[in-house]
Amino acid sequence: MLIEGPTPMTTMTHASPRGAGMTSEEKFVIFASSLGTVFEWYDFYLYATLAPFFAAVFFPPGNATAALLSAFATYAAGFLVRPFGALVFGRIGDLVGRKYTFLVTIMVMGTATFLVGLLPTFNSVGWLAPILLVTLRLCQGLALGGEYGGAATYVAEHSRPNERGYTTSFIQTTATLGFFLALAIILLCRTNINAKGLR
């Protein structure tokens, strides 16, 4: 009687993609997603940096502290709706595709930021000014919530299994980069305005 020994276990080897480097498609997806998310955070943080200015323009005069607190509460409202944006746009991304959803969130964010610059002041339209400002901030929060998670998912779906943590880490740096970009643009504008005596 022939007794067979234990069957050797078959091991599946995975060629390390690290040595081969990223493909051009992976680099493009990471770059495009990261760049779009940087501009989303830039638009979002632009309001926070300029909150003292918005307080004097869009809220009732007479009590500077109350106006500033109202401006920061408006900023907080954008953060509070981010989870709802993730739910709404996450579902849309599952149904129609992440690339399309990514473009929609960038359009919503950009349009809302542009419209904030066109808003009338409190002295012009009264309480309609802060109502419109809060509405646009909510749109920005929804767009950021949908875009941020969608970008990370989109990058993960286009990455190799053992590099998903590395590739999605680029998305995690975008909030800080967006904040620095907002500070740099504001500093540049203030410097030019002061240099021309338009203060």
VODRENGU-778135 format. One record per residue: residue number from 1; x, y, z of N, C-alpha, C, O, CB in turn. Coordinates in steps of 0.2 Angstrom, whole numbers. Glycine has a CB too. Example, Ala and Ser with C-alpha at 12.3 -4.5 7.8 and 13.67 -1.06 7.14 Angstrom:
BEGIN
   pos      nx      ny      nz     cax     cay     caz      cx      cy      cz      ox      oy      oz     cbx     cby     cbz
     1      66     -28      39      62     -22      39      66     -16      39      71     -17      42      57     -22      45
     2      64     -11      35      68      -5      36      64       0      39      67       6      40      70      -3      29
This chain:
BEGIN
   pos      nx      ny      nz     cax     cay     caz      cx      cy      cz      ox      oy      oz     cbx     cby     cbz
     1       4      -6       0       0       0       0       4       6       0       9       7       4      -5       0       6
     2       3      11      -5       7      17      -6       4      22      -1      -2      24      -2       7      19     -13
     3       8      24       3       6      30       8       9      36       5      15      37       4       8      29      15
     4       4      41       3       6      47       1       8      52       6       5      52      11       1      50      -4
     5      13      56       5      15      61      10      10      67      10       6      67       5      22      63       9
     6      11      71      14       6      77      14       7      81       8      13      82       6       8      82      21
     7       2      84       5       2      88      -1       5      94       1       3      98       5      -5      88      -4
     8      10      96      -3      13     103      -1       8     108      -3       4     108      -8      20     104      -5
     9       8     114       1       4     119       1       6     123      -5      12     125      -6       3     123       7
    10       1     125      -9       3     130     -15       3     137     -13      -2     139     -10      -2     129     -21
    11       8     140     -14       9     147     -12       8     152     -18      12     150     -23      15     149      -8
    12       4     157     -17       3     161     -23       8     167     -22       7     171     -17      -4     164     -24
    13      12     168     -26      17     174     -25      14     180     -29      12     179     -35      24     172     -28
    14      15     186     -26      13     192     -30      19     196     -31      23     198     -27       8     196     -25
    15      20     197     -37      26     202     -39      25     208     -36      20     212     -36      27     202     -47
    16      30     211     -32      30     217     -29      29     223     -34      34     224     -38      36     218     -24
    17      23     226     -34      23     232     -38      27     238     -37      28     242     -41      15     234     -39
    18      30     238     -31      34     243     -29      40     244     -33      42     249     -35      37     242     -21
    19      43     238     -35      49     238     -39      47     241     -46      51     244     -49      52     231     -40
    20      41     239     -49      39     241     -55      37     248     -55      38     252     -61      34     237     -58
    21      36     251     -50      33     258     -49      26     259     -52      23     254     -54      38     263     -54
    22      23     265     -51      17     266     -53      16     267     -60      20     269     -64      14     273     -49
    23      10     265     -62       9     266     -70       7     273     -71       5     277     -66       3     261     -72
    24       7     275     -77       5     282     -79      -2     283     -77      -4     289     -75       6     283     -86
    25      -7     278     -78     -14     279     -76     -15     280     -68     -18     284     -66     -18     273     -78
    26     -11     276     -64     -11     277     -57      -9     284     -55     -12     288     -51      -7     272     -53
    27      -3     286     -58      -1     293     -57      -6     299     -58      -7     303     -55       6     294     -60
    28      -9     298     -64     -14     303     -66     -20     303     -62     -22     308     -60     -16     301     -74
    29     -22     297     -60     -28     297     -55     -27     300     -49     -31     304     -46     -30     289     -54
    30     -21     299     -46     -19     302     -40     -18     309     -40     -20     313     -36     -12     298     -37
    31     -15     311     -46     -13     318     -47     -20     322     -47     -21     327     -44      -9     320     -53
    32     -24     320     -52     -31     323     -53     -35     323     -47     -38     328     -46     -34     320     -59
    33     -36     318     -43     -40     317     -38     -37     322     -32     -41     325     -29     -40     310     -35
    34     -30     322     -31     -27     326     -26     -28     333     -28     -30     337     -23     -20     324     -25
    35     -27     335     -34     -28     342     -36     -35     345     -35     -36     350     -33     -25     343     -43
    36     -40     341     -37     -47     343     -36     -48     344     -29     -52     348     -27     -51     338     -39
    37     -46     339     -25     -47     340     -17     -44     345     -14     -47     349     -10     -45     333     -14
    38     -38     347     -17     -34     353     -14     -39     359     -15     -39     363     -11     -27     354     -17
    39     -41     360     -21     -45     366     -23     -52     366     -19     -54     371     -17     -46     366     -30
    40     -55     360     -18     -61     360     -14     -59     362      -7     -63     366      -4     -63     352     -13
    41     -54     360      -4     -52     362       3     -50     370       3     -51     374       8     -46     358       6
    42     -47     372      -3     -45     379      -3     -51     383      -3     -52     388       1     -41     380     -10
    43     -56     381      -7     -63     385      -7     -66     385       0     -69     390       2     -68     382     -12
    44     -66     379       3     -69     379      10     -65     383      15     -69     386      19     -69     371      12
    45     -59     383      15     -55     386      20     -54     394      19     -53     398      23     -48     383      21
    46     -56     396      13     -55     403      11     -60     407      15     -59     412      18     -57     404       4
    47     -66     404      17     -71     407      21     -68     408      28     -69     413      31     -78     403      21
    48     -65     403      31     -63     403      38     -58     408      38     -58     412      44     -60     396      40
    49     -53     409      34     -48     414      34     -51     421      34     -48     425      37     -43     413      29
    50     -56     422      30     -59     428      29     -65     430      33     -69     434      32     -61     429      22
    51     -66     425      38     -72     426      43     -73     433      46     -78     435      46     -72     420      48
    52     -68     436      49     -68     442      52     -71     448      47     -75     452      48     -62     445      54
    53     -69     447      40     -71     452      35     -78     450      34     -82     455      33     -67     451      29
    54     -80     444      33     -87     442      32     -92     444      37     -98     446      36     -88     435      30
    55     -89     444      43     -93     446      49     -96     453      49    -101     455      50     -89     445      56
    56     -91     458      46     -93     465      46     -97     466      40    -100     472      39     -87     469      46
    57     -97     462      35    -101     463      29    -108     460      28    -113     463      26     -97     461      23
    58    -109     454      31    -115     450      30    -119     449      36    -125     447      36    -113     443      28
    59    -117     452      42    -121     451      48    -122     458      51    -119     463      49    -117     447      53
    60    -127     459      55    -130     465      58    -124     469      61    -120     466      65    -135     464      63
    61    -123     476      60    -118     480      63    -120     482      70    -126     481      72    -117     486      59
    62    -116     484      74    -117     486      81    -114     482      86    -112     484      91    -124     487      82
    63    -113     475      85    -110     471      90    -105     467      86    -107     461      83    -116     467      93
    64     -99     469      86     -94     465      82     -93     458      84     -91     454      80     -87     469      83
    65     -93     457      91     -92     450      94     -98     445      91     -96     440      89     -92     450     101
    66    -104     448      92    -110     443      89    -109     442      82    -110     437      80    -116     447      91
    67    -107     447      78    -106     446      71    -101     441      69    -101     437      65    -104     453      67
    68     -95     441      73     -89     437      72     -92     430      74     -90     425      70     -83     439      76
    69     -95     429      79     -98     422      81    -102     419      76    -102     413      75    -101     423      88
    70    -107     424      73    -111     422      68    -107     419      62    -109     414      59    -116     427      66
    71    -102     423      60     -98     421      55     -95     414      56     -95     410      51     -93     426      53
    72     -92     413      62     -89     406      63     -95     401      64     -93     395      62     -85     407      70
    73    -101     402      66    -106     398      66    -108     395      59    -109     390      58    -112     400      70
    74    -108     400      54    -109     399      47    -104     394      45    -105     390      41    -109     405      43
    75     -97     395      47     -92     391      45     -93     384      47     -92     379      44     -85     394      47
    76     -95     383      54     -96     377      57    -102     373      53    -102     367      53     -98     378      64
    77    -107     377      51    -112     374      47    -110     370      41    -113     364      40    -118     379      45
    78    -105     372      38    -102     369      32     -99     362      34    -100     357      31     -97     373      29
    79     -96     362      40     -93     356      43     -99     351      45     -98     345      44     -88     357      49
    80    -104     353      48    -109     349      50    -113     345      45    -115     339      46    -114     353      54
    81    -113     348      39    -117     344      34    -112     340      29    -115     336      25    -120     349      29
    82    -106     340      31    -101     335      27    -103     328      27    -103     325      22     -94     336      30
    83    -105     325      33    -107     318      33    -113     317      28    -114     312      25    -109     316      40
    84    -118     322      28    -124     321      23    -121     321      16    -124     318      11    -129     326      24
    85    -116     325      14    -114     326       8    -110     319       6    -111     317       0    -109     331       7
    86    -107     316      11    -104     310       9    -109     304       8    -108     300       3    -100     307      15
    87    -115     304      12    -120     300      10    -123     301       3    -124     296       0    -125     300      16
    88    -125     307       2    -128     308      -4    -124     307     -10    -126     303     -15    -131     315      -5
    89    -118     310     -10    -114     309     -16    -110     302     -17    -108     300     -22    -108     315     -16
    90    -110     299     -11    -107     292     -11    -112     288     -14    -110     283     -18    -106     290      -4
    91    -118     288     -13    -123     284     -16    -123     286     -24    -124     281     -28    -130     285     -13
    92    -123     292     -26    -123     294     -33    -117     291     -36    -117     289     -42    -123     302     -33
    93    -111     291     -33    -105     288     -35    -106     281     -37    -103     278     -42     -99     289     -31
    94    -109     277     -32    -111     270     -34    -115     269     -40    -115     264     -43    -114     267     -27
    95    -120     274     -41    -125     273     -46    -122     275     -53    -123     271     -58    -131     276     -44
    96    -119     281     -53    -117     283     -60    -110     284     -61    -108     285     -66    -120     290     -60
    97    -106     282     -56     -98     282     -57     -95     288     -53     -98     293     -52     -97     283     -64
    98     -89     287     -50     -86     291     -46     -83     297     -50     -83     303     -47     -80     288     -42
    99     -81     296     -56     -78     302     -60     -83     307     -61     -82     313     -60     -75     299     -67
   100     -89     305     -63     -95     310     -64     -96     314     -58     -97     320     -57    -101     306     -67
   101     -97     310     -52     -99     313     -46     -93     318     -43     -95     323     -41    -100     307     -40
   102     -87     316     -45     -81     320     -43     -82     327     -47     -81     332     -43     -75     317     -45
   103     -83     327     -53     -84     333     -57     -90     337     -54     -90     343     -54     -85     331     -64
   104     -96     334     -52    -101     337     -50    -100     341     -43    -102     347     -42    -107     332     -49
   105     -96     338     -39     -95     341     -32     -90     347     -33     -91     352     -30     -91     336     -28
   106     -85     346     -38     -81     352     -39     -85     358     -42     -84     363     -41     -75     350     -44
   107     -90     356     -47     -94     362     -49     -98     365     -44     -99     371     -44     -98     359     -55
   108    -101     361     -40    -105     364     -34    -101     368     -30    -103     374     -28    -108     358     -30
   109     -95     366     -28     -90     370     -23     -88     376     -27     -89     381     -24     -84     366     -21
   110     -86     376     -33     -84     382     -37     -89     387     -38     -88     393     -37     -81     380     -43
   111     -95     384     -39    -101     389     -40    -103     392     -34    -104     398     -34    -107     385     -43
   112    -103     389     -28    -105     391     -22    -100     397     -20    -101     402     -18    -105     386     -17
   113     -93     395     -21     -88     400     -19     -89     406     -24     -88     412     -21     -81     397     -20
   114     -90     406     -30     -91     411     -34     -97     416     -32     -96     422     -32     -92     409     -42
   115    -102     412     -30    -108     416     -29    -107     420     -22    -111     425     -21    -114     411     -28
   116    -103     417     -17    -102     421     -11     -99     428     -13    -100     433     -10     -97     417      -7
   117     -95     428     -18     -92     434     -20     -97     439     -23     -95     445     -23     -86     433     -25
   118    -102     437     -25    -108     441     -28    -113     443     -23    -118     446     -25    -111     438     -34
   119    -113     440     -17    -118     441     -12    -119     449     -10    -114     452     -10    -117     437      -6
   120    -125     451     -10    -126     458      -7    -124     458       0    -125     453       4    -133     461      -9
   121    -123     464       3    -121     465      10    -127     466      14    -133     466      12    -117     471      11
   122    -126     465      21    -132     466      25    -135     473      25    -141     474      25    -130     465      33
   123    -131     478      23    -134     485      23    -138     486      17    -142     490      16    -128     490      22
   124    -137     481      12    -141     481       5    -148     478       6    -153     480       4    -137     479       0
   125    -147     472       8    -153     467       8    -156     465      15    -160     461      16    -152     462       4
   126    -152     467      20    -154     465      27    -153     457      29    -147     455      27    -162     466      28
   127    -157     454      32    -156     447      34    -156     442      28    -154     437      29    -162     445      39
   128    -158     444      22    -157     440      17    -149     438      15    -148     433      13    -160     443      10
   129    -145     443      17    -138     442      16    -135     436      20    -132     432      17    -134     448      17
   130    -136     436      26    -133     430      30    -137     423      28    -134     418      28    -134     431      37
   131    -143     424      26    -147     418      24    -144     415      18    -143     409      18    -155     419      23
   132    -143     419      13    -139     417       7    -132     414       8    -130     409       5    -139     422       2
   133    -129     417      13    -122     415      14    -122     408      18    -118     404      16    -119     420      19
   134    -127     407      22    -127     401      26    -129     395      20    -126     390      21    -132     401      31
   135    -134     397      16    -136     392      11    -130     390       6    -129     384       5    -141     395       6
   136    -126     395       4    -120     393       0    -115     389       4    -112     385       1    -117     400      -3
   137    -114     391      11    -109     387      15    -112     380      16    -108     375      16    -109     390      22
   138    -118     379      16    -121     372      16    -119     368      10    -118     362      10    -128     372      18
   139    -120     372       4    -118     368      -2    -111     367      -2    -109     361      -5    -120     373      -8
   140    -107     371       0    -100     369       0     -98     363       5     -94     359       3     -96     375       3
   141    -101     363      10    -100     357      15    -103     351      12     -99     346      12    -104     359      21
   142    -108     351       8    -111     345       5    -106     343       0    -105     337      -1    -118     346       2
   143    -104     348      -4     -99     346     -10     -92     343      -7     -90     338     -10     -98     352     -14
   144     -90     346      -2     -84     344       1     -84     337       4     -80     332       3     -81     349       6
   145     -90     336       8     -91     329      10     -92     324       5     -89     318       6     -97     329      15
   146     -95     325      -1     -95     320      -6     -89     319     -10     -87     314     -12    -101     322     -11
   147     -85     325     -11     -79     324     -15     -73     321     -11     -70     317     -14     -77     331     -17
   148     -73     322      -5     -67     320      -1     -67     312      -1     -62     309      -2     -67     323       6
   149     -72     310       2     -73     302       2     -73     299      -5     -70     294      -6     -79     300       6
   150     -76     302     -10     -76     300     -16     -69     299     -20     -68     295     -23     -81     304     -21
   151     -65     305     -18     -59     305     -21     -54     299     -18     -51     296     -22     -55     312     -20
   152     -55     298     -12     -51     293      -9     -53     286     -11     -49     282     -13     -52     293      -1
   153     -60     285     -12     -62     279     -15     -60     278     -22     -58     272     -24     -70     278     -14
   154     -60     283     -26     -58     283     -33     -51     281     -34     -49     277     -38     -60     289     -36
   155     -47     284     -30     -40     282     -30     -38     275     -28     -35     271     -31     -35     287     -25
   156     -42     273     -22     -41     266     -20     -43     261     -25     -40     255     -26     -45     265     -13
   157     -49     262     -29     -51     258     -34     -46     257     -40     -46     252     -43     -58     260     -37
   158     -42     262     -41     -37     262     -46     -30     260     -44     -25     261     -48     -37     269     -50
   159     -29     258     -38     -23     256     -35     -22     249     -34     -27     245     -34     -22     260     -28
   160     -16     246     -34     -15     239     -33     -16     238     -26     -15     242     -21      -7     238     -35
   161     -19     232     -24     -21     230     -17     -16     232     -12     -18     234      -7     -23     223     -17
   162     -10     230     -13      -5     232      -7      -2     239      -7       3     240      -4       0     226      -7
   163      -5     243     -11      -3     250     -11      -8     255     -10      -7     261     -11       0     252     -18
   164     -14     253      -8     -20     257      -7     -19     262      -1     -21     268      -2     -26     253      -6
   165     -16     260       4     -14     265       9      -9     270       7     -10     276       9     -11     261      15
   166      -4     268       3       0     273       1      -3     278      -4      -2     284      -3       6     270      -3
   167      -7     276      -9      -9     280     -14     -15     285     -11     -15     291     -13     -12     276     -20
   168     -19     282      -6     -24     286      -4     -21     291       2     -25     296       4     -29     282       0
   169     -15     290       4     -12     295       8     -11     302       5     -11     307       9      -5     292      11
   170     -11     302      -2     -10     308      -5     -16     313      -4     -16     319      -4      -9     307     -13
   171     -22     309      -4     -28     313      -3     -29     316       4     -32     321       5     -34     308      -4
   172     -26     312       9     -26     315      16     -22     321      17     -23     325      22     -24     309      21
   173     -17     323      13     -13     329      13     -17     335      10     -14     340      11      -7     328      10
   174     -22     334       7     -25     339       3     -28     345       8     -28     351       6     -30     337      -1
   175     -31     343      14     -34     348      18     -29     353      20     -30     359      20     -37     345      24
   176     -23     351      22     -17     356      24     -15     360      18     -14     366      19     -11     352      27
   177     -14     356      12     -12     360       6     -17     365       4     -15     371       2     -10     355       1
   178     -23     364       5     -29     368       3     -29     374       8     -30     380       5     -35     365       3
   179     -27     373      14     -27     379      19     -21     383      18     -22     389      18     -27     376      26
   180     -15     380      16      -9     384      15     -10     388       8      -8     394       8      -3     380      14
   181     -14     385       3     -15     389      -3     -20     395      -2     -19     400      -5     -18     384      -8
   182     -25     394       2     -29     399       4     -25     405       8     -26     411       6     -35     397       9
   183     -21     403      12     -17     408      16     -12     412      11     -12     418      11     -13     405      21
   184      -9     408       6      -5     411       1      -8     416      -3      -6     421      -5      -1     406      -3
   185     -14     414      -6     -18     418     -10     -20     425      -7     -20     430     -10     -24     415     -13
   186     -23     424      -1     -25     430       3     -19     435       5     -20     441       4     -28     428      10
   187     -13     432       7      -7     436       8      -5     439       2      -3     445       2      -2     431      11
   188      -5     436      -4      -3     439     -10      -8     445     -12      -5     450     -14      -3     434     -16
   189     -14     444     -11     -19     449     -13     -18     455      -8     -18     461     -11     -26     446     -13
   190     -17     454      -2     -17     459       3     -10     463       2     -10     469       2     -17     457      10
   191      -5     460       0       1     463      -1       1     468      -7       3     473      -7       7     458      -3
   192      -2     465     -13      -3     469     -19      -8     475     -18      -6     481     -20      -6     465     -24
   193     -13     474     -14     -18     480     -12     -14     485      -8     -15     491      -9     -24     477      -9
   194     -10     483      -3      -7     488       1      -1     491      -3       0     497      -2      -4     484       7
   195       2     488      -7       7     491     -11       4     496     -16       8     501     -18      11     485     -15
   196      -2     495     -18      -5     500     -23      -9     506     -19     -12     510     -22     -10     497     -28
   197      -9     505     -12     -12     510      -8     -20     510      -9     -23     515      -8     -10     517     -10
   198     -22     504     -10     -30     503     -10     -33     500      -4     -38     498      -4     -31     498     -16
   199     -29     501       2     -31     498       8     -38     501      10     -40     499      15     -26     498      13
